[in-house]
Amino acid sequence: MTARTESSAHGSLVVHSARIVSGGAVVEDGWVRIEEGVVVARGTGSDWAPADSVIDARDAAGSGAILAPGFVDIHGHGGANAAFDDGVDAIRTARAMHRAHGTTRAVVSLITAPLDQLAERVGMVADLMRTDHDLLGSHLEGPFLDPGHKGAHDPELLRLPERADVQRLLDAGRGTVRQVTLAPELPGGMEAIRLVVAAGAAAAVGHTDADDATLREAFDAGATILTHAFNAMRPLHHRDPGPVLTAAHDERVTLEGIADNIHLHPHVIKLLFDEAPGRVALVTDAMAAAGSADGDYMLGSLHVTVRDGVARVDSGSIAGSTLTQDVALRRAVEAGVPLADAVDALTRTPARAIGVGAQLGELTPGRLGDAVLLSGDLDVVAVWTGGAPAR
């Protein structure tokens, strides 16, 4: 399964006179050319050829203009008062809001629900991907989670990862399930990891009480992502490293981080990048309140109250976030993460983590023409998906 450009993308686009931040590097006075939805050339200075549309980044975004690849969110549940679990219109509503904040492609994360509903929703995402090419597939966050680290998941709906149930959900996705988060210490957990990987999806460890030995076994079995590091898992201890440190020391593993200064303190955001350089994926874990107002919401079957932008279920657990990826970029840079590394964590690293790194995540010839123009203050000025302006 590969990412695809919008079939309606036509013509050529040149964006010039920008600081290009891509692939872990910063290039001054750069330009990028996109034709028929694909990056075809890159350079510096004024040696670009005329195009159907030409954007002077300095005029659009100021003298410090930055051009980055389109952001890729591999873990989010909704936004704009719409939850991904609620169907096609809700997915499109939420995606439009996140796209305006630079997230050109996203995985649709589905919260714990009864198995029949999850199978139906995974199939719905598979159908929607035929027309909505900004969708990269689905992410099952549950129901195979540790009840002791349930977070904002309904404990009555959690279940063991029995082979038949795992396979049923994978089959329902018809090859479009991108990621499955599970607790590997549960009976059947290691076999479930192998099933997920065999289906071409990324197995992720999360909502877990797994110790170091169990984590190492899970990574050897094929798990390659740690879901929202530090949150809903055994904590780090000097005699028990826990999931975060074990994952950070395994070069095969990508660590998700929610850089909203709520899920993670700024010092901890910087710590993630220091401990796992090149392997941090900044995700939103956004729920319906992202891009919307404080108030009462639902996350799956649970009531959520949002106050001052912080979402919590009635038990007091944090219930996802109200984050957008442009804010995550600013928070990471404010925490001391170098700009190139922070951009990588929104682009190249998440794309690679779910197997679409050959199509997305860098502004280099041959990749899809997804780009975000930012001001020097890291505010989004313009967004293109497959060379077409975001809409």
Sequence and secondary structure as in RCSB ss.txt:
>XXXX:A:sequence
MTARTESSAHGSLVVHSARIVSGGAVVEDGWVRIEEGVVVARGTGSDWAPADSVIDARDAAGSGAILAPGFVDIH
GHGGANAAFDDGVDAIRTARAMHRAHGTTRAVVSLITAPLDQLAERVGMVADLMRTDHDLLGSHLEGPFLDPGHK
GAHDPELLRLPERADVQRLLDAGRGTVRQVTLAPELPGGMEAIRLVVAAGAAAAVGHTDADDATLREAFDAGATI
LTHAFNAMRPLHHRDPGPVLTAAHDERVTLEGIADNIHLHPHVIKLLFDEAPGRVALVTDAMAAAGSADGDYMLG
SLHVTVRDGVARVDSGSIAGSTLTQDVALRRAVEAGVPLADAVDALTRTPARAIGVGAQLGELTPGRLGDAVLLS
GDLDVVAVWTGGAPAR
>XXXX:A:secstr
      TT  SEEEEEEEEEEETTEEEEEEEEEEETTEEEEEEETT     SEEEEHHHHH TT EEEE EEESS
  EETTEEGGG HHHHHHHHHHHHHTTEEEEEEEEE   HHHHHHHHHHHHHHTTT TTEEEEEEE SS  GGG 
TTS GGG     HHHHHHHHHHTTT EEEEEE TTSTTHHHHHHHHHHTT EEEE SB   HHHHHHHHHHT  E
ETTTTTTB   BTTB HHHHHHHT TT EEEE  SSSSS HHHHHHHHHHSTT EEE   B TTTTS SEEEEET
TEEEEEETTEEEETTS B SB   HHHHHHHHHHTT  HHHHHHHHTHHHHHHTT TTTSSS STTSB  EEEE 
TT  EEEEEETTEE  
